[in-house]
């Protein structure tokens, strides 16, 4: 029979509003199970008769019987005909909560693999989940043509029916691969076919695949300095040796690749808008890196993350389209051009890499959801994607100019803006001795998200500052935030 304290514990558990979503018999079952787990009911301890417990709790006998039946099915109690219900001997093997939580109990040290430790040290890539000024890389979603998207999605469901609820081919749905190939060939000067497109969930997944499929742990990869933090974390997690290569206003100094005594298996580039500087890799350097890759039989990993948003003429043709030797892996994403919740990115691969990359992808997440893929294919084919990009390009160009004016007006005593020719964020470099980490953290507490520049550099050749995203924020929102940021920086310089 329960002691008074045990009965009161069951009553409290059953009556707790936090458990109100559970059926009554489940609340009773879990309350008794908790007593057993906590060691309050010992092995062999008899439980009250179902009728007696029902009377004590003010419930029906059937409710208690259901609770006991579930406890018996899970092995927590034994039911003996003519004798009643007892705490099962199996419960003797359960770790006692009071012992496990004792402060003096020995705890095994956390043991991770070398790769697991590298991933953990690197932290998450997406630092800004809810867009607040000035989180970088976040697109404007409030003006997205949602009604058009909904209409196309209904068309997909009507045409495909329950077929759209099944698995997608690991390489991606053929209509989307065809639409992507046509788009990058027309707009980016790529050399793509549907058979060479691999649909993924993100460009970050593409980086991870490249790091693990193309290189072995300990092998070298050339990276830009500064570099996109997501790429660096993917390469570090794969155990690669990242060798930084400096930049100037025309992008990576490609001639430095030839100066290293030991070459690398790959080079990672953001040639359209270098992250975070915004520099565009000059044509002669694009041709030089293609020749380097041919000579060394190395790979070029081209991350073309936001090339749609170029504000002075058309963007330069992608490296992949200039490479006749097929040593370039082209990575694109719709996270920046459409909306982050879409979760669709892609790679255009050299033909020999399609099969191994597709197989490797299946080990990460199997496939991408078919319905968004098919909807996106129609969105592209119907001209809606191009129209949306053109609209957003004008909006983002205006917002870039507004932010530059606001920085010069309110932050001129603290930072110098480096206005980019494209992209969705603007670097600002400190012109006074301001602690970068403290500035970023103070801004975060005030509701402003900045990305510090120091952590993006692999070498000491840099100036402190921060990156300011402007795409997702209206002019009046940016002005309020810039004024608040001015107060924060002013306080730090006193």
Secondary structure, 3 states (H helix, E strand, C coil): CCCHHHHHHHHHHHHCHHHCCCCHHHHHHHHHHHHHHCCCCCCCCECCCHHHHHHHHCCCHHHHHHHHHHHHHHCCEEEECCCEEEECHHHHHCCCHHHHCCCCCCCCCCCCCHHHHHHHHHCCCCCCCCCCCCCCCCCCCCCCCHHHHHHHHHHHHHHHHHHHHCCCCCCCCHHHHHHHHHHHHHHHCCCCCHHHEEEECCHHHHHHHHHHHHCCCCCEEEEEECCCHHHHHHHHHCCCEEEEEEEECCEECHHHHHCCCCCCCEEEECCCCCCCCCCCCCHHHHHHHHHHHHHHCCEEEEECCCCCCECCCCCCCCHHHHCCCCCEEEEEECCCCCCHHHCCEEEECCHHHHHHHHHHHHHHCCCCCHHHHHHHHHHHHCCHHHHHHHHHHHHHHHHHHHHHHHHHHHCCCCEEEECCCECCEEEEEECCCCCHHHHHHHHHHCCCCCEECHHHCCCCCCCCEEEEECCCCCHHHHHHHHHHHHHHHHHHHC
